[in-house]
Amino acid sequence: MKTWIQTTALSMATLGLAAPALADELTVYTALEEEEIAAYVEAAQAAMPDTEINVLRLSTGKLGARLLAEAGNPQADVIWGWAVSAMMDPQILEMLEPYSAKGVDVLPDTFRGADGKWFAPIGYMGAFCVNTARLEEKGLPMPTSWADLENPAFKDEILMPDPNSSGTGYLHVNAVLQSMGTEAGWAQLEAVDPNMAQYTSSGSKPCKSARVGEYTVGISLAFTAMQSIEEGYPLAMVFPEGGVGYELEASGLMASSDNKEAAKAFLDWTMSDEAIGLYQTYKALITVPGVDASKAAEAAGLPADISTVLAKVDFVRAATDQTAVKAQWKEKFGR
Amino acid sequence: MSVAGHTTRHPARRRFDADRLLTLACVGLPLIGLILFFAYPMAIVFLRSITVDGSYGLGNYAEVLGSSGFWRATRHSLVMGGATTALSVFLGFIIAHGLYRCAFPGKWLIRSVIVLPLLAPSLVQALGLIFLLGRNGIISRALGIEIEIYGFWGLLIANTLYALPQAVMIIGAALILLDARTYEAAEVMGAPPWRQFRDLTIPAARFGILNAAFVCFTITITDFGNAAVIGGDYSVLATEIYSQVVGQRNFNMGAVVGIMLLLPTVISYSIERQAMKRQQAGQTTGQVAYRPEFAALRDLSMAALSLLICAGILSVIGIVVYASFVTLWPYNMTLSPKHYDITLAGGYSSLWMTIVISLAAAAGGTVAVFLLGLGLRRLPQAIAQPIQILAAMPAAVPGMVLGLAYILTFNSTATPLYLLYGTAALIAIVNFYHYHTQAFLTVMTGFRQLPEALEEAAGSLGAGLGRTARDIVAPFIAPMLVSVFFFLFMRSMVTLSAVVFLTTPDLSVAAVTIMRLDDAGLTSQAAAFSTCVMAVVCAAVLSMKATLALMGRRTMAKGAE
């Protein structure tokens, strides 16, 4: 009943005029996962009691569309935890202002923009989601590399996101191309193509389809794999030999923000000891040197030293190459 | 305005002028809405589509037209649109015919089940089909074979499920008002039932059938949700837009495809209007409502077919409701309420706000299309025609394009419309205009059956437009208005594609909560939340229907006094 009254009152207010943004309100756009957002915001709110932190969560792709559509009159003060390959789009960089958050100097150069517009203390990884029940039923061998997926027995048993629609799709394609070399990489993707049942538009869909037994292998995200395993699905998370693709979750300050003090304070918080402590609970991939992610990794069934499973990725090259790679991919594999 | 200058002492003249003013207002208000909230945002999308590196040109169009992917998607979209239209209109006619022209018990059941796809969040339909017909679905497992649902056939079923209730609504609006006396006359003259059907029912329903076909075709070629989850690799134009805008942040190219989607729609609607010109409009006065009598062969087969379709719909939605209580579909089938304990993504808080928004969209929208339909009847064809095409266009715009167009338009401080940005009012508005076509065409189909002579008689007896509208037109058209209201209400409760771009940190709606839960991997919780939304919508619709029935009974009692 109380929520009803509250929301009615709220709707009365919102049906009227959009209240001008108050000085002590901060609007944050993010693509981090719901559960971690809740924990981080609670802590950040306690650290910044005078600022009301309002968070809008959208998936990486939709957040990009929203940011670009709003470019004429940006609504966000901060972009927080968003795929760096999207962040490095010139249309987005144009909207950002360089800011050196407190404590950001500890990050190696590869984890922050040369222009100071973004920094990324955390990241996420791709993974193969393998449905063990279906694998057994079909009598298939457990795949441990991209090359294993060439096996004709996997025909129509593999799903992968389309890099033209999904950042996760590009994450995998880019990792294959960069870790194997361009020519060998394309050859690898071509060898797997006949076995691909579908190229999906969503990055988590391959894992979600694999976990309910629609397909055997979903080339997808480690987060979805871990979450599915925790829920009890008969799923194995596999990192392909030779390295799996990963993505940095970058943050930056919007140049248009009318509340830069609070925005900067929030960005400072994301590099604070308190924040880094929370990353250790939620994140398997932390780029802050000397910070041990083993607890979160171990809980998720990952190797303690995560760097052993990651592909060598040059994010600047990944960003500059992406238009050409996506076009070439569409030419070769578009269905 | 010249009309005001003519207001003289002459009473008949004054009434005439007042009527003209009222006609202008009837058309004018909804038209201003259509221009501000549809034409203007789409004009901005058009500008984006011709923007190349900061200046204007057709380079984007050339690039899109030159890509093989575009033509493949176009071919797929047209084939899918045609197949879905044929299937939906065929099945929709069977159901509407069964409901309004046949006599069998249990129609309330068909009427209730047929609207379920409208009030089901898109996730439900997708999950339902996969749980039933997927490679690891119930039917596949029971039969021991793997059905390959992903691709053309799955997409056809999903699109038909969604289009069917809209086809029934529009065809129903044409069939509900047929005059019983023509059938009696045919009976007396010894016309067998199949001839009555061919020579009376089909011609009378033609306007409704064509409108329904137009709607089914348009919503199919613009739909993204079904294509993404069950279409597999069957690329369509809406997935092209998604991949341009969301995948590659290539706004202007997405705008090009969005604008091109308007073309087949405008063409098909114009052809349809042309075809309709040849048909005599309206009915004679003094209609007698048709009361079908039981005819075993006709009614039993109609009832069986309708029930079969309903069983299909019910199983798709029912299985998701069931799965929301299952611990771990399909691996641990014990029942548990645990998925209903939703704390992430704002929990249940968005549900109430969504009801407020949906009621506003439905009420405002129903009044607007009624006024527009009323006014259009009194305008010369040359003026009415372009307005009708504009009013029928919104369905041709994919929700994602409309949502982004709203950001581009209303997030600009250049106009006072900026005040709407970030408000619940704007979400209600986008919901109405997203479904404007269906609402408008249903009301127009209803108006088509209204005898002009009735209005003329009222006019010559001295009733002005206001009184005619209230006492003659509104009661006649009431059943259509009620279905339009519920249609707008149900769609507003669950539609996602446009509103996902208009929610703010403080203002979310139920469909966005469902998406966020699913994004977080909590598909069962998303199904549980969807079940709650469907339950709330059912409860709301039932209570509103009960209120209407009560009010109807009271007015009837009053009239009898």
Chai-1 contact restraints between the chains, C-beta under 6 A:
chainA,res_idxA,chainB,res_idxB,connection_type,confidence,min_distance_angstrom,max_distance_angstrom,comment,restraint_id
A,W4,B,W352,contact,1.0,0.0,6.0,A-B,restraint_1
A,T7,B,W352,contact,1.0,0.0,6.0,A-B,restraint_2
A,T7,B,M353,contact,1.0,0.0,6.0,A-B,restraint_3
A,S11,B,M353,contact,1.0,0.0,6.0,A-B,restraint_4
A,S11,B,V356,contact,1.0,0.0,6.0,A-B,restraint_5
A,S11,B,A424,contact,1.0,0.0,6.0,A-B,restraint_6
A,T14,B,T423,contact,1.0,0.0,6.0,A-B,restraint_7
A,T14,B,A424,contact,1.0,0.0,6.0,A-B,restraint_8
A,T14,B,L507,contact,1.0,0.0,6.0,A-B,restraint_9
A,L15,B,A424,contact,1.0,0.0,6.0,A-B,restraint_10
A,L15,B,A425,contact,1.0,0.0,6.0,A-B,restraint_11
A,L17,B,L419,contact,1.0,0.0,6.0,A-B,restraint_12
A,A18,B,L419,contact,1.0,0.0,6.0,A-B,restraint_13
A,A18,B,Y421,contact,1.0,0.0,6.0,A-B,restraint_14
A,A18,B,G422,contact,1.0,0.0,6.0,A-B,restraint_15
A,A18,B,T423,contact,1.0,0.0,6.0,A-B,restraint_16
A,E34,B,L344,contact,1.0,0.0,6.0,A-B,restraint_17
A,E34,B,A345,contact,1.0,0.0,6.0,A-B,restraint_18
A,E34,B,A520,contact,1.0,0.0,6.0,A-B,restraint_19
A,N54,B,P505,contact,1.0,0.0,6.0,A-B,restraint_20
A,V55,B,P505,contact,1.0,0.0,6.0,A-B,restraint_21
A,L56,B,P505,contact,1.0,0.0,6.0,A-B,restraint_22
A,S59,B,D519,contact,1.0,0.0,6.0,A-B,restraint_23
A,G61,B,V246,contact,1.0,0.0,6.0,A-B,restraint_24
A,G61,B,G247,contact,1.0,0.0,6.0,A-B,restraint_25
A,K62,B,V246,contact,1.0,0.0,6.0,A-B,restraint_26
A,G64,B,R249,contact,1.0,0.0,6.0,A-B,restraint_27
A,A65,B,V245,contact,1.0,0.0,6.0,A-B,restraint_28
A,A65,B,V246,contact,1.0,0.0,6.0,A-B,restraint_29
A,R66,B,F501,contact,1.0,0.0,6.0,A-B,restraint_30
A,L68,B,R249,contact,1.0,0.0,6.0,A-B,restraint_31
A,L68,B,F251,contact,1.0,0.0,6.0,A-B,restraint_32
A,A69,B,L404,contact,1.0,0.0,6.0,A-B,restraint_33
A,A69,B,I407,contact,1.0,0.0,6.0,A-B,restraint_34
A,A69,B,L408,contact,1.0,0.0,6.0,A-B,restraint_35
A,E70,B,I407,contact,1.0,0.0,6.0,A-B,restraint_36
A,E70,B,N411,contact,1.0,0.0,6.0,A-B,restraint_37
A,G72,B,S412,contact,1.0,0.0,6.0,A-B,restraint_38
A,N73,B,N411,contact,1.0,0.0,6.0,A-B,restraint_39
A,N73,B,T413,contact,1.0,0.0,6.0,A-B,restraint_40
A,D89,B,R249,contact,1.0,0.0,6.0,A-B,restraint_41
A,N164,B,S243,contact,1.0,0.0,6.0,A-B,restraint_42
A,N164,B,G247,contact,1.0,0.0,6.0,A-B,restraint_43
A,S165,B,S243,contact,1.0,0.0,6.0,A-B,restraint_44
A,S165,B,G247,contact,1.0,0.0,6.0,A-B,restraint_45
A,Q198,B,G232,contact,1.0,0.0,6.0,A-B,restraint_46
A,Q198,B,D233,contact,1.0,0.0,6.0,A-B,restraint_47
A,S201,B,A228,contact,1.0,0.0,6.0,A-B,restraint_48
A,G213,B,N136,contact,1.0,0.0,6.0,A-B,restraint_49
A,E214,B,G134,contact,1.0,0.0,6.0,A-B,restraint_50
A,E214,B,R135,contact,1.0,0.0,6.0,A-B,restraint_51
A,E214,B,N136,contact,1.0,0.0,6.0,A-B,restraint_52
A,T224,B,G521,contact,1.0,0.0,6.0,A-B,restraint_53
A,Q227,B,G521,contact,1.0,0.0,6.0,A-B,restraint_54
A,G232,B,L328,contact,1.0,0.0,6.0,A-B,restraint_55
A,G334,B,G69,contact,1.0,0.0,6.0,A-B,restraint_56
A,R335,B,D233,contact,1.0,0.0,6.0,A-B,restraint_57
